[in-house]
Amino acid sequence: MDTSTYANLAFAGVAVFAAILSAIALAAFRRARSPRMGLVAAGFLLLTIQGVLVGYGLFAGGWDPLLLLLLAAGFEAALLVVLFLATLVR
């Protein structure tokens, strides 16, 4: 396997793991209705979307690597904001 196959598998694994964590966090949010848990679930959803988009971009090919890097960086920045807000919500 070449490195692009490993990258595809890595982003697919991240997307699946984040989707599982999103489902668990959403179930916890439905039970507790805590704004903090809602923000944590949103963070996991961001990771899921990032994994799907970047993984698809790597798998489909034809996407500019700079675009994929900017997408990943944008989602990471959004995740940091959401987690920062989750720590400040009372």
N, C-alpha and C positions, 0 to 999 in steps of 0.2 A: 504494500500500500504506500502511496505517496503522501506527502504532508497535507495536501488538501483533503484527502480522505480522513485523516486524523482530525483535522480542523472541523470537518462536517460532523464527525462522530462526537467531538467535544461539545459543539454548540447544540447538537440534538440532545445529548445527555443533559446539558444545562437546562434546556427548554423543558424536557420531561420532568426533571427534578423540581424545577421552579413551578411547573404546573401542578405537581403533587402538593408542594408546599402551599401554593395558592388555594387549592381546594381545601386543605386543612385549615388555613387561616380564614377563609370565607365561612367555613362551617363554624369555627369558633366565633367569628363576628356575628353570625346569625343567632348564636346562643347568648352572647354577652352584650352585643350592641355597643361595644366600647369604641370610641373614635380612634384610640390607639391601635386596636386590632384591625380596624378598617384601613388605617394607613399601612400597617404591616402587610395586609393582604394586597393593597395597591402596589407596594414595593415588589412583592413576589410576582404580581401580574406584569409589572414592568420588565422583570427579568425573563418571564415567559415570552413576552412579545419580542424582546431583544434577541433571545435565543432563536426564535422562529425566523425573524427577519434576517439576521446575520447568517444563520445556518442556510436559509434558502438562497441568500445572495452568494454564499460560497458554493452551494450545491449546483445552482442553476448556471453559475458562471456569467461572464459578461458584465458583472457589476464592477465598477471601479473600486479597487482596494481602498482608496482614500475615502470613498463614500461609505464603505463598510466600517472603516475605522471611525469616521465621524458619527455614524449611527450608534455604534457601540459606546462611544464616548458620551453622546447625548443621553442615551438611556442610563448609563452609569451616573451621570450628573443628576438626572431626574431621580434616580434611586437614592442618591445621597441626600437630596432635598427632602424626599418623603421620609426617610429614616430619621433625619434631623428633626422634622416636624413631629414624628411619632415619639421622639424622646421628650419633646416639650409640651405635648398635649397633656392636660390634667383632667 
